[in-house]
Amino acid sequence: MSFKEEGSVEYIEVDGKKVPVVKCEAEITLTNTRTGVEYNSDKEAEDDINNPATDTTSEDIKRTVKIKVAKMPSLGAASNKDDE
């Protein structure tokens, strides 16, 4: 079982220029390395860790992340060689 974290593109201003900040979509798999249980969310894993009826610790949780690379917006600036 895995879950997705959605991606986005936001813009910030740096030195008077708009710069894209790209957050890629990611597929997350959380697995208990001792029991083999896969969790559907970070909260589900945290609940297992905090459950006094289990001996699960944070060290037992393995996080695997697959990142879907988004198409990058053009980051280069146009140059005018005639101005040199």
Number of C-alpha atoms within 10 A of each C-alpha: 11 14 15 15 12 11 14 11 12 10 11 11 9 9 7 7 9 11 15 16 13 16 16 17 16 17 15 20 20 22 20 19 14 11 10 11 13 18 20 16 16 13 10 13 22 15 12 18 18 14 12 9 8 9 10 20 14 12 10 16 23 14 13 13 14 12 15 13 12 13 8 10 11 8 8 6 6 6 8 7 6 5 5 5
